[in-house]
Protein backbone atom coordinates (compact mmCIF):
# COMPACT_ATOMS: atom_id res chain seq x y z
CA UNK A 1 0.00 0.00 0.00
CA UNK A 2 1.19 3.43 -0.80
CA UNK A 3 1.48 6.02 1.90
CA UNK A 4 -0.62 9.15 1.57
CA UNK A 5 1.17 11.86 -0.38
CA UNK A 6 -0.36 14.89 1.27
CA UNK A 7 -2.25 16.00 4.35
CA UNK A 8 -5.53 16.26 2.36
CA UNK A 9 -5.51 12.56 1.53
CA UNK A 10 -4.78 11.73 5.13
CA UNK A 11 -7.75 13.79 6.29
CA UNK A 12 -10.17 12.09 3.89
CA UNK A 13 -9.17 8.63 5.04
CA UNK A 14 -9.80 9.26 8.75
CA UNK A 15 -13.49 9.69 9.69
CA UNK A 16 -14.20 12.72 11.82
CA UNK A 17 -15.53 12.37 15.34
CA UNK A 18 -18.82 13.95 14.18
CA UNK A 19 -19.41 11.16 11.66
CA UNK A 20 -18.57 8.49 14.20
CA UNK A 21 -21.22 9.81 16.62
CA UNK A 22 -24.16 9.61 14.19
CA UNK A 23 -25.34 6.19 13.05
CA UNK A 24 -25.71 5.89 9.30
CA UNK A 25 -28.80 3.68 9.45
CA UNK A 26 -31.70 4.56 11.69
CA UNK A 27 -34.23 2.01 12.85
CA UNK A 28 -37.69 2.22 11.26
CA UNK A 29 -40.54 2.26 13.74
CA UNK A 30 -43.56 0.29 12.63
CA UNK A 31 -46.92 1.99 13.29
CA UNK A 32 -49.06 0.58 16.06
CA UNK A 33 -52.46 -0.97 15.37
CA UNK A 34 -54.18 2.14 16.74
CA UNK A 35 -52.24 4.34 14.32
CA UNK A 36 -53.11 2.06 11.40
CA UNK A 37 -56.80 2.08 12.32
CA UNK A 38 -56.83 5.85 12.71
CA UNK A 39 -55.19 6.25 9.30
CA UNK A 40 -57.76 3.90 7.73
CA UNK A 41 -60.60 5.91 9.25
CA UNK A 42 -59.15 9.21 8.01
CA UNK A 43 -58.61 7.74 4.50
CA UNK A 44 -62.39 7.28 4.19
CA UNK A 45 -63.78 9.98 1.87
CA UNK A 46 -67.00 10.35 3.88
CA UNK A 47 -65.06 10.99 7.10
CA UNK A 48 -62.83 13.53 5.38
CA UNK A 49 -65.81 15.32 3.87
CA UNK A 50 -67.76 15.51 7.13
CA UNK A 51 -64.68 16.74 9.00
CA UNK A 52 -64.00 19.38 6.34
CA UNK A 53 -67.63 20.47 6.40
CA UNK A 54 -67.54 20.81 10.18
CA UNK A 55 -64.34 22.83 10.09
CA UNK A 56 -65.77 24.97 7.30
CA UNK A 57 -68.90 25.58 9.37
CA UNK A 58 -66.82 26.73 12.36
CA UNK A 59 -64.68 28.95 10.15
CA UNK A 60 -67.79 30.51 8.62
CA UNK A 61 -69.28 31.20 12.05
CA UNK A 62 -66.06 32.90 13.15
CA UNK A 63 -65.63 34.97 9.98
CA UNK A 64 -69.31 35.91 9.92
CA UNK A 65 -69.05 37.18 13.48
CA UNK A 66 -66.16 39.45 12.46
CA UNK A 67 -68.20 41.11 9.71
CA UNK A 68 -69.66 44.09 11.55
CA UNK A 69 -72.77 45.79 10.17
CA UNK A 70 -73.07 49.51 9.56
CA UNK A 71 -74.27 51.39 12.63
CA UNK A 72 -77.60 53.21 12.51
CA UNK A 73 -77.48 56.78 13.87
CA UNK A 74 -81.17 56.87 14.75
CA UNK A 75 -80.95 53.98 17.25
CA UNK A 76 -80.17 54.04 20.93
CA UNK A 77 -77.18 52.10 22.27
CA UNK A 78 -79.34 49.12 23.29
CA UNK A 79 -81.13 49.07 19.94
CA UNK A 80 -77.79 49.19 18.09
CA UNK A 81 -76.46 46.30 20.19
CA UNK A 82 -79.52 44.15 19.48
CA UNK A 83 -79.45 45.08 15.79
CA UNK A 84 -75.74 44.21 15.55
CA UNK A 85 -76.21 40.88 17.31
CA UNK A 86 -79.07 39.91 14.98
CA UNK A 87 -77.09 40.91 11.90
CA UNK A 88 -73.98 39.14 13.17
CA UNK A 89 -76.00 35.98 13.82
CA UNK A 90 -77.57 35.94 10.37
CA UNK A 91 -74.25 36.66 8.62
CA UNK A 92 -72.48 34.03 10.70
CA UNK A 93 -75.11 31.44 9.84
CA UNK A 94 -74.93 32.29 6.13
CA UNK A 95 -71.11 32.20 6.08
CA UNK A 96 -71.08 28.97 8.08
CA UNK A 97 -73.36 27.21 5.58
CA UNK A 98 -71.32 28.46 2.63
CA UNK A 99 -67.98 27.39 4.09
CA UNK A 100 -69.42 24.03 5.18
CA UNK A 101 -70.68 23.28 1.65
CA UNK A 102 -67.38 24.45 0.20
CA UNK A 103 -65.43 22.19 2.56
CA UNK A 104 -67.61 19.15 1.88
CA UNK A 105 -67.55 19.53 -1.91
CA UNK A 106 -63.82 20.23 -2.16
CA UNK A 107 -62.81 17.46 0.23
CA UNK A 108 -65.14 14.87 -1.31
CA UNK A 109 -64.05 15.60 -4.89
CA UNK A 110 -60.36 15.68 -4.00
CA UNK A 111 -60.62 12.39 -2.10
CA UNK A 112 -62.55 10.61 -4.86
CA UNK A 113 -60.19 11.86 -7.58
CA UNK A 114 -57.16 10.90 -5.49
CA UNK A 115 -58.48 7.38 -4.95
CA UNK A 116 -59.48 6.97 -8.61
CA UNK A 117 -56.10 8.16 -9.90
CA UNK A 118 -54.11 6.50 -7.06
CA UNK A 119 -51.91 9.62 -6.93
CA UNK A 120 -51.56 12.59 -4.60
CA UNK A 121 -50.57 15.55 -6.76
CA UNK A 122 -51.63 18.98 -7.95
CA UNK A 123 -54.06 17.58 -10.55
CA UNK A 124 -56.36 16.43 -7.74
CA UNK A 125 -56.34 19.93 -6.29
CA UNK A 126 -57.09 21.52 -9.68
CA UNK A 127 -60.05 19.21 -10.32
CA UNK A 128 -61.43 19.63 -6.80
CA UNK A 129 -61.03 23.41 -6.98
CA UNK A 130 -62.70 23.60 -10.37
CA UNK A 131 -65.67 21.47 -9.30
CA UNK A 132 -66.04 23.41 -6.05
CA UNK A 133 -65.80 26.83 -7.70
CA UNK A 134 -68.21 25.82 -10.45
CA UNK A 135 -70.67 24.37 -7.95
CA UNK A 136 -70.58 27.38 -5.65
CA UNK A 137 -71.23 29.84 -8.48
CA UNK A 138 -73.53 27.73 -10.68
CA UNK A 139 -76.70 29.59 -9.63
CA UNK A 140 -75.40 32.73 -11.40
CA UNK A 141 -75.20 30.95 -14.77
CA UNK A 142 -72.71 29.05 -16.91
CA UNK A 143 -70.33 31.98 -17.38
CA UNK A 144 -70.10 32.51 -13.63
CA UNK A 145 -69.62 28.77 -13.12
CA UNK A 146 -66.66 28.81 -15.55
CA UNK A 147 -65.11 31.82 -13.83
CA UNK A 148 -65.67 30.19 -10.44
CA UNK A 149 -64.09 26.98 -11.69
CA UNK A 150 -60.95 28.71 -12.95
CA UNK A 151 -60.70 31.06 -9.98
CA UNK A 152 -61.15 28.45 -7.28
CA UNK A 153 -58.81 26.01 -9.04
CA UNK A 154 -56.09 28.68 -9.24
CA UNK A 155 -56.62 29.64 -5.61
CA UNK A 156 -56.50 25.98 -4.54
CA UNK A 157 -53.22 25.40 -6.36
CA UNK A 158 -51.72 28.56 -4.83
CA UNK A 159 -52.69 27.43 -1.33
CA UNK A 160 -51.40 23.90 -2.01
CA UNK A 161 -48.03 25.23 -3.23
CA UNK A 162 -47.77 27.60 -0.27
CA UNK A 163 -48.33 24.82 2.28
CA UNK A 164 -46.15 22.29 0.44
CA UNK A 165 -43.27 24.74 0.67
CA UNK A 166 -43.75 25.13 4.44
CA UNK A 167 -43.91 21.45 5.43
N, C-alpha and C positions, 0 to 999 in steps of 0.2 A: 504494500500500500504506500502510496505517495503521501508525504507530509504536506500539510496545507502550506501554500505559498505566501499567503498574506493574512493579515488580521481579519479581513472581511470574511474569508472562507472559514476561518476558525469560529467566528461568531455565528455563522449560519448553521454550523454543525451542532452546536451546543444549544439545547432548548432553554429558553429563559425560565425564570422561576414563575413568572405569570402564567405561562402555558402549562407548566407542571401542576399548578393549583387547580385549573379548570378541567373537568373530565370532558373528553371529546364526544362521548356518547351519553345522552341522558336517558334515563328510564322512562318509558311511556306508561302513563297511568290509564288503566282501563276504566271506563265509566261504570258507576254502580247501576244496579237495576232501577233504582229510583230515578236516576238521571236519564236513563234510556226511556223509561215510561213517560217522564215529563217531556222529553224531546218528541216522542211519538204523539203525545196529546197536542203539543204546540204545532206539529206538522200537519194537523188536520185543518183543512181549509175553513170549515165551519167555525172552529174554535178561534182561528185567526180573525175571521170576519167579525164575529161577535165581540171579540176583545177590541178590535179596531173601532167598531161602531161605538162601544162604550167609552173608549178614550176620546173619540171624536165628539161624543155627546158632552163629556165633561169639559173639553176644550171650548166647545161652543157656548156652554153656560158661562164659563169664565170670561171669554171674549165679549159675549153679549152684555155681561154685567159692566164691563169697562166702557161700553158705548153710552156715554151720557147724553140725554136728550137736551134740547134747547130749553132754557128756563123761560117761564112766562112771567112778565112783569106785573100782570094784573092779579096774580095769586098771592095769598099770604104764605108765610114760611111753611106752615103745616100742609097747606094745599099743594105747594111745590114739592114737598117731600113725598106726599102720597102719589102725586102725578109722576114723579121721577121713579118711584118704586114700581108703579104699574108699568111704565114704559120699559124700565130695565127688565122686569120679569117677562114681558112679551118679547122683547128683543133677544133675551137670553134663550127663551124657549125656541124661537125661530132659528137662531144660530146653532143651538144644540141639535135640532133636527137635521139641519143642513150638513153640519160636520159629521153627524152620525151616519147619514146616508153616504156621504163622500167616503168615509172610512170603510164602511161595509163594502161598497162597490169596488173601490180601489184594491182593498185587501183580497177580496174574493177573486177578482179578475187576475191579479198578479199571482195568487196561489195556484189557480187553475192553469194558467199559462205556464207557470214554472213546472208544475207536475206533468203537463202534456209534453213540454219540450225537454224535460229532464235536464234543464240548465238553469243556473242562476246568473243572469247577466242583465245588461241594460235594455235589451229587447223586451223583456218582461215588464220593465218599468214603463217603457214607451207605450206598449199596448194597454197596460192598465191605466196609465194617465190619459190616453186617448179615449178609451171607453168611459172613464169617469167624467172627463170634461165634456164629452158629447152627451152623456146621460144627464148631467147636471144642467146643461143649457139647451136641452132638446125642446123644451116647451116654447122657446122663442123662435123656433123654426130651424130649417136645415142649415142655413148659413151660420147661424149662431152655434149650432151643434158642431160644425166644422171648425169654427174659430175656437170653441171650447176644447175640442179634441186636440188641436195643435198647441194651444196655450197650456193646457194642463199637462200634456205630454212633455213639453219643453221644461215646464216648471218641475215636474217629477224627476226628469233626468238631471237638472241642475241640483236639486236637493240630494239625489242619489250620489252624484259626483262629489258634492261637498262633504257628505258624511263618509264616503269611502276614503277620502283623503285624510280624515281625522280619526280613523280607527286603526 
